[in-house]
Amino acid sequence: MSELPTRWTRLLRPLSVALDFTYQGLSLHHLRVARAADSLARALSLPLAAREQLAAAALVHDIGALTFEEKEALHRFEVEEPFAHAARGAAFLHSVPGLEKVADIVLCHHDRWSGPNQSSLEGEAIPWESRVIHLCDRLDVLLDYRRNVLDQAEGVLKALASESGRLFDPRLTRELERLARAPAFWLDLVVPEPWLSGDEMGGDAYQDNGVPLPELAAMLARLVDSKSPFTHRHSAGVAVAAATGAALLGFDAEGVQRARMAGLLHDLGKLSVPEAVLNKPGPLDRRELNLVRGHSYYTYRILCRIPETREIAAWAGYHHERLDGRGYPFGLAAPEIDTGARLLAAADVFVALVEDRPYRASLPRAGVEAVMREAVRSGALDAAAVDVLLGSCDELIGRLRRLGH
């Protein structure tokens, strides 16, 4: 998910924040609904103009809920008499030239797919934007943001699916279920807003500010790897493997340096993972796996916010994506994963196999090759990236041993 489309939203976003004051403080409900709705619109390949109008309506969909009591009632999954606040909000918006279509969307944002509705509409006659907002609005209401959102994803999707064809458009419900397989969909709901865009930062290229980037990256790698005795040199090892692979794949000097930097920084998001999870000697439970699955998402978002590292954010942040689309956090597939990111994924696996881990000892050369070849066959790793690393396997293992693996 990127920053919300800009038409209207820069005007309406501050208003949406004002609408979200409740007894509990600031909820950011409207912004989260707008984010989820825009993700769904993107998945449906809708044009920018349609996304802009949807985002505008999502940002103010509850503008007709005037009191804290009304707002609190809207946070129950099934709302009694929802049309009153929707009609009031539509009336407010109709008074502003240019927002008439937004008003029509808001009017129907609680309409049930199967009817009956006070708007007299049902099914496909309900504006599609209203149907999207209804679904995303109820998704947000079901989430408890005091808990990890990934722990709740399965239950929320089941609750929404149980109302498909009654409350919600079945096609949209199915598309949301497909989209929400990616952890990033859920994490985008809770990440601070500025992290979703680098636009405010300016300057995509590295600017010399007196701090040498290689040394800074190496320091950050040591910081991350110090969280666990089992990964005390992991990032440095991935940097070595990635740079070696990049040179063998024909990257120029700048590309090799970017691969090295991506290797050093690929696990920066592990600062979000508790040490007890990183060092657990046995299998991780679902809650622990969800904590781990967030780390590459945060790597990507952090690096996108730093002008000096924005160009390598994808290489570093996509290192747990799979070519078959079953990776995380974004659920990308082969056409969306470039050579640098494919190389980083292979380098990360290679180095992990050579290292001791809390649940197993390091693997010998034959074991490393067997695991990596199977990862290619299963659709996880890129064959060319694996070939260059395995072609230099003995040399790389020697270099990694000297690093302390």
PyMOL commands that set and color helices and strands:
alter all, ss='L'
color gray80, all
select helices_A, chain A and resi 9-19+29-43+48-59+68-73+83-94+100-107+123-125+128-142+149-161+170-179+183-190+193-196+213-225+229-231+234-248+253-265+268-272+275-278+286-293+295-304+307-317+334-336+339-354+365-377+383-391+393-403
alter helices_A, ss='H'
color red, helices_A
select strands_A, chain A and resi 21-22+25-26
alter strands_A, ss='S'
color yellow, strands_A
deselect
rebuild
show_as cartoon
